[in-house]
C-alpha cells in the first residue's frame, strides 16, 4: 500500500515547463523539477536534499538534438 506524506520544498511553482526553464535560465543556481504533479523551480541544493532524503521527483531540462532544435526532457529520480 502506497502512503502519501507532506514534504516541505524550498522553491516556487510555475504554470508550465517553459516558464520554469525560463526562470532557471534567468536565475542561475536553480533547477526545474516535477514533484507531486507540480512544476517547481528550486535551488540546486534543494534538489540534492530531496534526492538524499529519498524523495521521488524528476529533473526537467532542455536537450539540444543534432538538428539544432531543443527538446524538453525529464530524468526521474526514483525513491531509494
PDB file of N, CA, C and O in Angstrom:
ATOM      1  N   UNK A   1       0.841  -1.173   0.000  1.00  0.00           N
ATOM      2  CA  UNK A   1       0.000   0.000   0.000  1.00  0.00           C
ATOM      3  C   UNK A   1       0.886   1.236   0.000  1.00  0.00           C
ATOM      4  O   UNK A   1       1.776   1.369   0.840  1.00  0.00           O
ATOM      5  N   UNK A   2       0.641   2.148  -0.950  1.00  0.00           N
ATOM      6  CA  UNK A   2       1.374   3.403  -1.014  1.00  0.00           C
ATOM      7  C   UNK A   2       0.801   4.384  -0.008  1.00  0.00           C
ATOM      8  O   UNK A   2      -0.412   4.455   0.194  1.00  0.00           O
ATOM      9  N   UNK A   3       1.681   5.132   0.612  1.00  0.00           N
ATOM     10  CA  UNK A   3       1.233   6.171   1.532  1.00  0.00           C
ATOM     11  C   UNK A   3       1.768   7.502   1.053  1.00  0.00           C
ATOM     12  O   UNK A   3       2.826   7.570   0.428  1.00  0.00           O
ATOM     13  N   UNK A   4       1.044   8.544   1.346  1.00  0.00           N
ATOM     14  CA  UNK A   4       1.443   9.896   0.977  1.00  0.00           C
ATOM     15  C   UNK A   4       1.972  10.585   2.219  1.00  0.00           C
ATOM     16  O   UNK A   4       1.494  10.356   3.330  1.00  0.00           O
ATOM     17  N   UNK A   5       2.973  11.437   2.010  1.00  0.00           N
ATOM     18  CA  UNK A   5       3.440  12.251   3.108  1.00  0.00           C
ATOM     19  C   UNK A   5       3.633  13.669   2.600  1.00  0.00           C
ATOM     20  O   UNK A   5       3.896  13.886   1.417  1.00  0.00           O
ATOM     21  N   UNK A   6       3.506  14.602   3.473  1.00  0.00           N
ATOM     22  CA  UNK A   6       3.702  16.001   3.134  1.00  0.00           C
ATOM     23  C   UNK A   6       5.162  16.351   3.341  1.00  0.00           C
ATOM     24  O   UNK A   6       5.745  16.040   4.379  1.00  0.00           O
ATOM     25  N   UNK A   7       5.745  16.994   2.355  1.00  0.00           N
ATOM     26  CA  UNK A   7       7.128  17.439   2.477  1.00  0.00           C
ATOM     27  C   UNK A   7       7.193  18.934   2.184  1.00  0.00           C
ATOM     28  O   UNK A   7       6.391  19.466   1.416  1.00  0.00           O
ATOM     29  N   UNK A   8       8.133  19.582   2.791  1.00  0.00           N
ATOM     30  CA  UNK A   8       8.367  20.993   2.523  1.00  0.00           C
ATOM     31  C   UNK A   8       9.457  21.091   1.461  1.00  0.00           C
ATOM     32  O   UNK A   8      10.500  20.445   1.565  1.00  0.00           O
ATOM     33  N   UNK A   9       9.206  21.900   0.447  1.00  0.00           N
ATOM     34  CA  UNK A   9      10.177  22.095  -0.627  1.00  0.00           C
ATOM     35  C   UNK A   9      10.412  23.588  -0.776  1.00  0.00           C
ATOM     36  O   UNK A   9       9.465  24.359  -0.926  1.00  0.00           O
ATOM     37  N   UNK A  10      11.678  23.998  -0.734  1.00  0.00           N
ATOM     38  CA  UNK A  10      12.027  25.409  -0.935  1.00  0.00           C
ATOM     39  C   UNK A  10      12.097  25.678  -2.430  1.00  0.00           C
ATOM     40  O   UNK A  10      12.916  25.086  -3.133  1.00  0.00           O
ATOM     41  N   UNK A  11      11.250  26.558  -2.912  1.00  0.00           N
ATOM     42  CA  UNK A  11      11.201  26.908  -4.321  1.00  0.00           C
ATOM     43  C   UNK A  11       9.868  27.545  -4.634  1.00  0.00           C
ATOM     44  O   UNK A  11       9.121  27.911  -3.726  1.00  0.00           O
ATOM     45  N   UNK A  12       9.561  27.680  -5.913  1.00  0.00           N
ATOM     46  CA  UNK A  12       8.263  28.247  -6.283  1.00  0.00           C
ATOM     47  C   UNK A  12       7.691  27.493  -7.478  1.00  0.00           C
ATOM     48  O   UNK A  12       8.417  26.946  -8.308  1.00  0.00           O
ATOM     49  N   UNK A  13       6.367  27.487  -7.531  1.00  0.00           N
ATOM     50  CA  UNK A  13       5.642  26.756  -8.562  1.00  0.00           C
ATOM     51  C   UNK A  13       5.517  27.595  -9.826  1.00  0.00           C
ATOM     52  O   UNK A  13       5.377  28.816  -9.765  1.00  0.00           O
ATOM     53  N   UNK A  14       5.570  26.926 -10.965  1.00  0.00           N
ATOM     54  CA  UNK A  14       5.397  27.575 -12.260  1.00  0.00           C
ATOM     55  C   UNK A  14       4.192  26.975 -12.976  1.00  0.00           C
ATOM     56  O   UNK A  14       3.789  25.845 -12.701  1.00  0.00           O
ATOM     57  N   UNK A  15       3.627  27.745 -13.894  1.00  0.00           N
ATOM     58  CA  UNK A  15       2.447  27.280 -14.622  1.00  0.00           C
ATOM     59  C   UNK A  15       2.792  26.290 -15.726  1.00  0.00           C
ATOM     60  O   UNK A  15       1.955  25.474 -16.109  1.00  0.00           O
ATOM     61  N   UNK A  16       4.032  26.355 -16.246  1.00  0.00           N
ATOM     62  CA  UNK A  16       4.402  25.488 -17.358  1.00  0.00           C
ATOM     63  C   UNK A  16       5.889  25.146 -17.283  1.00  0.00           C
ATOM     64  O   UNK A  16       6.657  25.785 -16.564  1.00  0.00           O
ATOM     65  N   UNK A  17       6.270  24.124 -18.042  1.00  0.00           N
ATOM     66  CA  UNK A  17       7.685  23.770 -18.126  1.00  0.00           C
ATOM     67  C   UNK A  17       8.487  24.902 -18.758  1.00  0.00           C
ATOM     68  O   UNK A  17       9.584  25.215 -18.296  1.00  0.00           O
ATOM     69  N   UNK A  18       7.952  25.516 -19.805  1.00  0.00           N
ATOM     70  CA  UNK A  18       8.656  26.631 -20.449  1.00  0.00           C
ATOM     71  C   UNK A  18       8.883  27.771 -19.471  1.00  0.00           C
ATOM     72  O   UNK A  18       9.962  28.362 -19.446  1.00  0.00           O
ATOM     73  N   UNK A  19       7.878  28.083 -18.667  1.00  0.00           N
ATOM     74  CA  UNK A  19       8.009  29.138 -17.655  1.00  0.00           C
ATOM     75  C   UNK A  19       9.117  28.786 -16.664  1.00  0.00           C
ATOM     76  O   UNK A  19       9.961  29.623 -16.343  1.00  0.00           O
ATOM     77  N   UNK A  20       9.109  27.558 -16.187  1.00  0.00           N
ATOM     78  CA  UNK A  20      10.123  27.116 -15.220  1.00  0.00           C
ATOM     79  C   UNK A  20      11.526  27.189 -15.817  1.00  0.00           C
ATOM     80  O   UNK A  20      12.454  27.667 -15.165  1.00  0.00           O
ATOM     81  N   UNK A  21      11.684  26.719 -17.053  1.00  0.00           N
ATOM     82  CA  UNK A  21      13.004  26.731 -17.682  1.00  0.00           C
ATOM     83  C   UNK A  21      13.476  28.161 -17.936  1.00  0.00           C
ATOM     84  O   UNK A  21      14.675  28.432 -17.883  1.00  0.00           O
ATOM     85  N   UNK A  22      12.553  29.073 -18.210  1.00  0.00           N
ATOM     86  CA  UNK A  22      12.908  30.484 -18.353  1.00  0.00           C
ATOM     87  C   UNK A  22      13.452  31.058 -17.047  1.00  0.00           C
ATOM     88  O   UNK A  22      14.436  31.797 -17.046  1.00  0.00           O
ATOM     89  N   UNK A  23      12.796  30.706 -15.927  1.00  0.00           N
ATOM     90  CA  UNK A  23      13.277  31.162 -14.620  1.00  0.00           C
ATOM     91  C   UNK A  23      14.655  30.593 -14.309  1.00  0.00           C
ATOM     92  O   UNK A  23      15.521  31.302 -13.797  1.00  0.00           O
ATOM     93  N   UNK A  24      14.858  29.321 -14.616  1.00  0.00           N
ATOM     94  CA  UNK A  24      16.157  28.691 -14.364  1.00  0.00           C
ATOM     95  C   UNK A  24      17.250  29.426 -15.134  1.00  0.00           C
ATOM     96  O   UNK A  24      18.313  29.717 -14.585  1.00  0.00           O
ATOM     97  N   UNK A  25      16.989  29.727 -16.410  1.00  0.00           N
ATOM     98  CA  UNK A  25      17.973  30.459 -17.224  1.00  0.00           C
ATOM     99  C   UNK A  25      18.260  31.837 -16.637  1.00  0.00           C
ATOM    100  O   UNK A  25      19.407  32.285 -16.627  1.00  0.00           O
ATOM    101  N   UNK A  26      17.230  32.501 -16.153  1.00  0.00           N
ATOM    102  CA  UNK A  26      17.381  33.871 -15.642  1.00  0.00           C
ATOM    103  C   UNK A  26      18.055  33.925 -14.272  1.00  0.00           C
ATOM    104  O   UNK A  26      18.792  34.869 -13.984  1.00  0.00           O
ATOM    105  N   UNK A  27      17.814  32.934 -13.435  1.00  0.00           N
ATOM    106  CA  UNK A  27      18.258  32.994 -12.045  1.00  0.00           C
ATOM    107  C   UNK A  27      19.631  32.380 -11.800  1.00  0.00           C
ATOM    108  O   UNK A  27      20.403  32.921 -11.009  1.00  0.00           O
ATOM    109  N   UNK A  28      19.952  31.287 -12.441  1.00  0.00           N
ATOM    110  CA  UNK A  28      21.193  30.579 -12.142  1.00  0.00           C
ATOM    111  C   UNK A  28      21.116  29.863 -10.806  1.00  0.00           C
ATOM    112  O   UNK A  28      20.316  30.237  -9.949  1.00  0.00           O
ATOM    113  N   UNK A  29      21.932  28.846 -10.620  1.00  0.00           N
ATOM    114  CA  UNK A  29      21.990  28.041  -9.387  1.00  0.00           C
ATOM    115  C   UNK A  29      20.644  27.461  -8.974  1.00  0.00           C
ATOM    116  O   UNK A  29      20.411  27.185  -7.798  1.00  0.00           O
ATOM    117  N   UNK A  30      19.766  27.282  -9.946  1.00  0.00           N
ATOM    118  CA  UNK A  30      18.457  26.683  -9.703  1.00  0.00           C
ATOM    119  C   UNK A  30      18.253  25.576 -10.722  1.00  0.00           C
ATOM    120  O   UNK A  30      18.997  25.459 -11.695  1.00  0.00           O
ATOM    121  N   UNK A  31      17.230  24.768 -10.478  1.00  0.00           N
ATOM    122  CA  UNK A  31      16.870  23.720 -11.415  1.00  0.00           C
ATOM    123  C   UNK A  31      15.348  23.575 -11.402  1.00  0.00           C
ATOM    124  O   UNK A  31      14.687  23.915 -10.421  1.00  0.00           O
ATOM    125  N   UNK A  32      14.812  23.068 -12.497  1.00  0.00           N
ATOM    126  CA  UNK A  32      13.373  22.812 -12.583  1.00  0.00           C
ATOM    127  C   UNK A  32      13.132  21.340 -12.251  1.00  0.00           C
ATOM    128  O   UNK A  32      13.865  20.461 -12.703  1.00  0.00           O
ATOM    129  N   UNK A  33      12.097  21.090 -11.457  1.00  0.00           N
ATOM    130  CA  UNK A  33      11.736  19.718 -11.119  1.00  0.00           C
ATOM    131  C   UNK A  33      10.224  19.546 -11.219  1.00  0.00           C
ATOM    132  O   UNK A  33       9.468  20.516 -11.154  1.00  0.00           O
ATOM    133  N   UNK A  34       9.801  18.298 -11.377  1.00  0.00           N
ATOM    134  CA  UNK A  34       8.389  17.934 -11.254  1.00  0.00           C
ATOM    135  C   UNK A  34       8.281  17.030 -10.036  1.00  0.00           C
ATOM    136  O   UNK A  34       8.994  16.034  -9.911  1.00  0.00           O
ATOM    137  N   UNK A  35       7.374  17.401  -9.147  1.00  0.00           N
ATOM    138  CA  UNK A  35       7.176  16.615  -7.931  1.00  0.00           C
ATOM    139  C   UNK A  35       5.716  16.749  -7.513  1.00  0.00           C
ATOM    140  O   UNK A  35       5.171  17.851  -7.475  1.00  0.00           O
ATOM    141  N   UNK A  36       5.099  15.634  -7.206  1.00  0.00           N
ATOM    142  CA  UNK A  36       3.706  15.664  -6.773  1.00  0.00           C
ATOM    143  C   UNK A  36       2.779  16.337  -7.760  1.00  0.00           C
ATOM    144  O   UNK A  36       1.807  16.977  -7.356  1.00  0.00           O
ATOM    145  N   UNK A  37       3.063  16.205  -9.061  1.00  0.00           N
ATOM    146  CA  UNK A  37       2.219  16.806 -10.090  1.00  0.00           C
ATOM    147  C   UNK A  37       2.436  18.297 -10.294  1.00  0.00           C
ATOM    148  O   UNK A  37       1.706  18.925 -11.061  1.00  0.00           O
ATOM    149  N   UNK A  38       3.416  18.870  -9.630  1.00  0.00           N
ATOM    150  CA  UNK A  38       3.695  20.300  -9.744  1.00  0.00           C
ATOM    151  C   UNK A  38       5.048  20.527 -10.408  1.00  0.00           C
ATOM    152  O   UNK A  38       5.957  19.704 -10.299  1.00  0.00           O
ATOM    153  N   UNK A  39       5.161  21.648 -11.089  1.00  0.00           N
ATOM    154  CA  UNK A  39       6.414  22.070 -11.705  1.00  0.00           C
ATOM    155  C   UNK A  39       6.993  23.164 -10.826  1.00  0.00           C
ATOM    156  O   UNK A  39       6.367  24.204 -10.618  1.00  0.00           O
ATOM    157  N   UNK A  40       8.200  22.924 -10.307  1.00  0.00           N
ATOM    158  CA  UNK A  40       8.821  23.866  -9.382  1.00  0.00           C
ATOM    159  C   UNK A  40      10.204  24.283  -9.868  1.00  0.00           C
ATOM    160  O   UNK A  40      10.889  23.529 -10.559  1.00  0.00           O
ATOM    161  N   UNK A  41      10.601  25.501  -9.491  1.00  0.00           N
ATOM    162  CA  UNK A  41      11.984  25.942  -9.626  1.00  0.00           C
ATOM    163  C   UNK A  41      12.547  25.958  -8.217  1.00  0.00           C
ATOM    164  O   UNK A  41      12.009  26.617  -7.328  1.00  0.00           O
ATOM    165  N   UNK A  42      13.635  25.227  -8.022  1.00  0.00           N
ATOM    166  CA  UNK A  42      14.237  25.096  -6.693  1.00  0.00           C
ATOM    167  C   UNK A  42      15.734  25.355  -6.776  1.00  0.00           C
ATOM    168  O   UNK A  42      16.333  25.177  -7.837  1.00  0.00           O
ATOM    169  N   UNK A  43      16.350  25.776  -5.666  1.00  0.00           N
ATOM    170  CA  UNK A  43      17.811  25.854  -5.646  1.00  0.00           C
ATOM    171  C   UNK A  43      18.402  24.462  -5.891  1.00  0.00           C
ATOM    172  O   UNK A  43      17.816  23.455  -5.495  1.00  0.00           O
ATOM    173  N   UNK A  44      19.562  24.415  -6.546  1.00  0.00           N
ATOM    174  CA  UNK A  44      20.202  23.130  -6.812  1.00  0.00           C
ATOM    175  C   UNK A  44      20.425  22.337  -5.523  1.00  0.00           C
ATOM    176  O   UNK A  44      20.299  21.113  -5.518  1.00  0.00           O
ATOM    177  N   UNK A  45      20.754  23.027  -4.439  1.00  0.00           N
ATOM    178  CA  UNK A  45      20.959  22.347  -3.152  1.00  0.00           C
ATOM    179  C   UNK A  45      19.669  21.690  -2.661  1.00  0.00           C
ATOM    180  O   UNK A  45      19.716  20.645  -2.011  1.00  0.00           O
ATOM    181  N   UNK A  46      18.535  22.284  -2.963  1.00  0.00           N
ATOM    182  CA  UNK A  46      17.249  21.697  -2.550  1.00  0.00           C
ATOM    183  C   UNK A  46      16.993  20.405  -3.310  1.00  0.00           C
ATOM    184  O   UNK A  46      16.518  19.432  -2.724  1.00  0.00           O
ATOM    185  N   UNK A  47      17.296  20.376  -4.597  1.00  0.00           N
ATOM    186  CA  UNK A  47      17.127  19.146  -5.376  1.00  0.00           C
ATOM    187  C   UNK A  47      18.033  18.043  -4.831  1.00  0.00           C
ATOM    188  O   UNK A  47      17.622  16.886  -4.737  1.00  0.00           O
ATOM    189  N   UNK A  48      19.259  18.401  -4.474  1.00  0.00           N
ATOM    190  CA  UNK A  48      20.164  17.400  -3.874  1.00  0.00           C
ATOM    191  C   UNK A  48      19.610  16.888  -2.548  1.00  0.00           C
ATOM    192  O   UNK A  48      19.709  15.697  -2.252  1.00  0.00           O
ATOM    193  N   UNK A  49      19.022  17.789  -1.740  1.00  0.00           N
ATOM    194  CA  UNK A  49      18.435  17.373  -0.459  1.00  0.00           C
ATOM    195  C   UNK A  49      17.299  16.378  -0.687  1.00  0.00           C
ATOM    196  O   UNK A  49      17.219  15.358  -0.003  1.00  0.00           O
ATOM    197  N   UNK A  50      16.429  16.669  -1.639  1.00  0.00           N
ATOM    198  CA  UNK A  50      15.316  15.757  -1.927  1.00  0.00           C
ATOM    199  C   UNK A  50      15.840  14.388  -2.330  1.00  0.00           C
ATOM    200  O   UNK A  50      15.327  13.362  -1.881  1.00  0.00           O
ATOM    201  N   UNK A  51      16.866  14.373  -3.181  1.00  0.00           N
ATOM    202  CA  UNK A  51      17.458  13.106  -3.607  1.00  0.00           C
ATOM    203  C   UNK A  51      18.053  12.361  -2.418  1.00  0.00           C
ATOM    204  O   UNK A  51      17.829  11.160  -2.262  1.00  0.00           O
ATOM    205  N   UNK A  52      18.806  13.062  -1.584  1.00  0.00           N
ATOM    206  CA  UNK A  52      19.439  12.456  -0.410  1.00  0.00           C
ATOM    207  C   UNK A  52      18.409  11.878   0.544  1.00  0.00           C
ATOM    208  O   UNK A  52      18.640  10.836   1.158  1.00  0.00           O
ATOM    209  N   UNK A  53      17.262  12.556   0.672  1.00  0.00           N
ATOM    210  CA  UNK A  53      16.208  12.081   1.572  1.00  0.00           C
ATOM    211  C   UNK A  53      15.343  10.993   0.942  1.00  0.00           C
ATOM    212  O   UNK A  53      14.405  10.506   1.574  1.00  0.00           O
ATOM    213  N   UNK A  54      15.651  10.606  -0.303  1.00  0.00           N
ATOM    214  CA  UNK A  54      14.926   9.516  -0.948  1.00  0.00           C
ATOM    215  C   UNK A  54      13.554   9.897  -1.451  1.00  0.00           C
ATOM    216  O   UNK A  54      12.675   9.042  -1.557  1.00  0.00           O
ATOM    217  N   UNK A  55      13.352  11.174  -1.766  1.00  0.00           N
ATOM    218  CA  UNK A  55      12.065  11.644  -2.259  1.00  0.00           C
ATOM    219  C   UNK A  55      12.074  11.581  -3.784  1.00  0.00           C
ATOM    220  O   UNK A  55      12.982  12.106  -4.428  1.00  0.00           O
ATOM    221  N   UNK A  56      11.064  10.940  -4.352  1.00  0.00           N
ATOM    222  CA  UNK A  56      10.983  10.754  -5.791  1.00  0.00           C
ATOM    223  C   UNK A  56      10.544  12.049  -6.476  1.00  0.00           C
ATOM    224  O   UNK A  56       9.569  12.680  -6.068  1.00  0.00           O
ATOM    225  N   UNK A  57      11.282  12.437  -7.528  1.00  0.00           N
ATOM    226  CA  UNK A  57      10.938  13.607  -8.333  1.00  0.00           C
ATOM    227  C   UNK A  57      11.619  13.455  -9.682  1.00  0.00           C
ATOM    228  O   UNK A  57      12.332  12.477  -9.906  1.00  0.00           O
ATOM    229  N   UNK A  58      11.412  14.401 -10.578  1.00  0.00           N
ATOM    230  CA  UNK A  58      12.070  14.372 -11.886  1.00  0.00           C
ATOM    231  C   UNK A  58      12.706  15.722 -12.163  1.00  0.00           C
ATOM    232  O   UNK A  58      12.070  16.765 -12.009  1.00  0.00           O
ATOM    233  N   UNK A  59      13.972  15.693 -12.575  1.00  0.00           N
ATOM    234  CA  UNK A  59      14.613  16.900 -13.090  1.00  0.00           C
ATOM    235  C   UNK A  59      14.017  17.190 -14.462  1.00  0.00           C
ATOM    236  O   UNK A  59      13.701  16.262 -15.207  1.00  0.00           O
ATOM    237  N   UNK A  60      13.863  18.461 -14.800  1.00  0.00           N
ATOM    238  CA  UNK A  60      13.359  18.854 -16.111  1.00  0.00           C
ATOM    239  C   UNK A  60      14.375  19.808 -16.733  1.00  0.00           C
ATOM    240  O   UNK A  60      14.866  20.718 -16.065  1.00  0.00           O
ATOM    241  N   UNK A  61      14.686  19.605 -17.990  1.00  0.00           N
ATOM    242  CA  UNK A  61      15.630  20.482 -18.669  1.00  0.00           C
ATOM    243  C   UNK A  61      15.458  20.416 -20.167  1.00  0.00           C
ATOM    244  O   UNK A  61      14.592  19.703 -20.674  1.00  0.00           O
ATOM    245  N   UNK A  62      16.281  21.156 -20.869  1.00  0.00           N
ATOM    246  CA  UNK A  62      16.258  21.134 -22.328  1.00  0.00           C
ATOM    247  C   UNK A  62      17.500  20.418 -22.836  1.00  0.00           C
ATOM    248  O   UNK A  62      18.578  20.513 -22.250  1.00  0.00           O
ATOM    249  N   UNK A  63      17.324  19.701 -23.934  1.00  0.00           N
ATOM    250  CA  UNK A  63      18.427  18.973 -24.557  1.00  0.00           C
ATOM    251  C   UNK A  63      18.451  19.343 -26.034  1.00  0.00           C
ATOM    252  O   UNK A  63      17.433  19.255 -26.721  1.00  0.00           O
ATOM    253  N   UNK A  64      19.612  19.755 -26.516  1.00  0.00           N
ATOM    254  CA  UNK A  64      19.734  20.084 -27.938  1.00  0.00           C
ATOM    255  C   UNK A  64      19.993  18.810 -28.728  1.00  0.00           C
ATOM    256  O   UNK A  64      20.908  18.048 -28.417  1.00  0.00           O
ATOM    257  N   UNK A  65      19.179  18.590 -29.749  1.00  0.00           N
ATOM    258  CA  UNK A  65      19.353  17.409 -30.576  1.00  0.00           C
ATOM    259  C   UNK A  65      20.186  17.787 -31.805  1.00  0.00           C
ATOM    260  O   UNK A  65      20.373  18.974 -32.071  1.00  0.00           O
ATOM    261  N   UNK A  66      20.692  16.796 -32.562  1.00  0.00           N
ATOM    262  CA  UNK A  66      21.639  17.075 -33.643  1.00  0.00           C
ATOM    263  C   UNK A  66      21.172  18.099 -34.686  1.00  0.00           C
ATOM    264  O   UNK A  66      22.006  18.787 -35.274  1.00  0.00           O
ATOM    265  N   UNK A  67      19.876  18.214 -34.926  1.00  0.00           N
ATOM    266  CA  UNK A  67      19.434  19.183 -35.945  1.00  0.00           C
ATOM    267  C   UNK A  67      19.395  20.617 -35.408  1.00  0.00           C
ATOM    268  O   UNK A  67      18.990  21.534 -36.122  1.00  0.00           O
ATOM    269  N   UNK A  68      19.814  20.813 -34.152  1.00  0.00           N
ATOM    270  CA  UNK A  68      19.888  22.155 -33.569  1.00  0.00           C
ATOM    271  C   UNK A  68      18.666  22.577 -32.787  1.00  0.00           C
ATOM    272  O   UNK A  68      18.689  23.609 -32.117  1.00  0.00           O
ATOM    273  N   UNK A  69      17.600  21.802 -32.857  1.00  0.00           N
ATOM    274  CA  UNK A  69      16.408  22.144 -32.081  1.00  0.00           C
ATOM    275  C   UNK A  69      16.552  21.614 -30.655  1.00  0.00           C
ATOM    276  O   UNK A  69      17.426  20.797 -30.365  1.00  0.00           O
ATOM    277  N   UNK A  70      15.689  22.089 -29.789  1.00  0.00           N
ATOM    278  CA  UNK A  70      15.716  21.685 -28.390  1.00  0.00           C
ATOM    279  C   UNK A  70      14.463  20.896 -28.051  1.00  0.00           C
ATOM    280  O   UNK A  70      13.385  21.147 -28.589  1.00  0.00           O
ATOM    281  N   UNK A  71      14.624  19.945 -27.155  1.00  0.00           N
ATOM    282  CA  UNK A  71      13.512  19.148 -26.637  1.00  0.00           C
ATOM    283  C   UNK A  71      13.541  19.227 -25.120  1.00  0.00           C
ATOM    284  O   UNK A  71      14.607  19.197 -24.505  1.00  0.00           O
ATOM    285  N   UNK A  72      12.360  19.327 -24.527  1.00  0.00           N
ATOM    286  CA  UNK A  72      12.258  19.279 -23.078  1.00  0.00           C
ATOM    287  C   UNK A  72      12.317  17.822 -22.662  1.00  0.00           C
ATOM    288  O   UNK A  72      11.600  16.982 -23.205  1.00  0.00           O
ATOM    289  N   UNK A  73      13.177  17.526 -21.696  1.00  0.00           N
ATOM    290  CA  UNK A  73      13.342  16.156 -21.220  1.00  0.00           C
ATOM    291  C   UNK A  73      13.201  16.131 -19.706  1.00  0.00           C
ATOM    292  O   UNK A  73      13.423  17.138 -19.033  1.00  0.00           O
ATOM    293  N   UNK A  74      12.833  14.978 -19.184  1.00  0.00           N
ATOM    294  CA  UNK A  74      12.806  14.815 -17.728  1.00  0.00           C
ATOM    295  C   UNK A  74      13.569  13.551 -17.363  1.00  0.00           C
ATOM    296  O   UNK A  74      13.561  12.562 -18.096  1.00  0.00           O
ATOM    297  N   UNK A  75      14.222  13.609 -16.223  1.00  0.00           N
ATOM    298  CA  UNK A  75      15.004  12.484 -15.703  1.00  0.00           C
ATOM    299  C   UNK A  75      14.465  12.168 -14.325  1.00  0.00           C
ATOM    300  O   UNK A  75      14.621  12.959 -13.395  1.00  0.00           O
ATOM    301  N   UNK A  76      13.836  11.023 -14.188  1.00  0.00           N
ATOM    302  CA  UNK A  76      13.251  10.639 -12.906  1.00  0.00           C
ATOM    303  C   UNK A  76      14.323  10.223 -11.921  1.00  0.00           C
ATOM    304  O   UNK A  76      15.278   9.530 -12.272  1.00  0.00           O
ATOM    305  N   UNK A  77      14.149  10.660 -10.674  1.00  0.00           N
ATOM    306  CA  UNK A  77      14.998  10.260  -9.568  1.00  0.00           C
ATOM    307  C   UNK A  77      14.132   9.355  -8.689  1.00  0.00           C
ATOM    308  O   UNK A  77      13.265   9.843  -7.964  1.00  0.00           O
ATOM    309  N   UNK A  78      14.362   8.045  -8.749  1.00  0.00           N
ATOM    310  CA  UNK A  78      13.496   7.123  -8.003  1.00  0.00           C
ATOM    311  C   UNK A  78      13.751   7.157  -6.500  1.00  0.00           C
ATOM    312  O   UNK A  78      14.802   7.596  -6.034  1.00  0.00           O
ATOM    313  N   UNK A  79      12.775   6.688  -5.775  1.00  0.00           N
ATOM    314  CA  UNK A  79      12.942   6.529  -4.327  1.00  0.00           C
ATOM    315  C   UNK A  79      13.990   5.449  -4.106  1.00  0.00           C
ATOM    316  O   UNK A  79      13.969   4.409  -4.763  1.00  0.00           O
ATOM    317  N   UNK A  80      14.910   5.702  -3.175  1.00  0.00           N
ATOM    318  CA  UNK A  80      15.931   4.684  -2.883  1.00  0.00           C
ATOM    319  C   UNK A  80      15.969   4.369  -1.423  1.00  0.00           C
ATOM    320  O   UNK A  80      16.765   3.535  -0.992  1.00  0.00           O
TER     321      UNK A  80
END
